């Protein structure tokens, strides 16, 4: 019987590896196990059947430890490409497959598992897709063109930027350029301006305003945000006192 790269001669009790030109003379236990597996090839042979030989040549049963060792020897002799032809299924039995079966272990089942080239390519592609998704959906506000913007010089001689955004679905007509002029004039008069960028986004009803401030530090960005709720969309709230109270002006 052909078993992978080996030929099993049940008459001579020999297992020959044709790829390595070697011959294994099986002992009674090894021959009993392999012959029973070959007789029921493709089926799980219970451990009890393998452990209690009925050929009259055995003086005692084959222990489970001996059975595990015999299976390991067969797998080693069959070689890496055919070792999966025989498998010990814990608490059930042993099976001799008719052909090599695909591995059942997942990529991350073992910390020492080696990735195939195909798995490596798939992971790289998934990583690139994820990065593209994040970049597309989490860009900062400056990557979207503001509806109005102003660059102003602070009292400390630094350049800061004001960006205004509004909802395109807003039904209220606002003169954002005038608003930007008025707010930037207030900001440039701050005794201390601790922010490099100030962005204000108006909600669809223009009653809610979200304001985000950013300051570039040597190793990171510092953020600070506030949200303003107004009972009237046209109500003005930006004053020197208010700017200082909410920590926009120092």
RAVENBEL-V675902 format. One record per helix or strand of 3 or more residues. SS is the DSSP state (H for helix, E for strand). FROM is the first residue (numbers start at 1). LEN is the number of residues. If there is no record, write none. Layout:
# RAVENBEL-V675902
[[SS,FROM,LEN] [SS,FROM,LEN]]
This chain:
# RAVENBEL-V675902
[[E,6,4] [E,14,4] [E,22,4] [H,28,12] [E,44,3] [H,47,5] [H,64,15] [H,83,3] [E,86,4] [E,93,4] [H,117,21] [H,141,3] [E,148,6] [E,159,8] [H,176,13] [E,197,6] [E,208,9] [E,221,9] [H,240,6]]
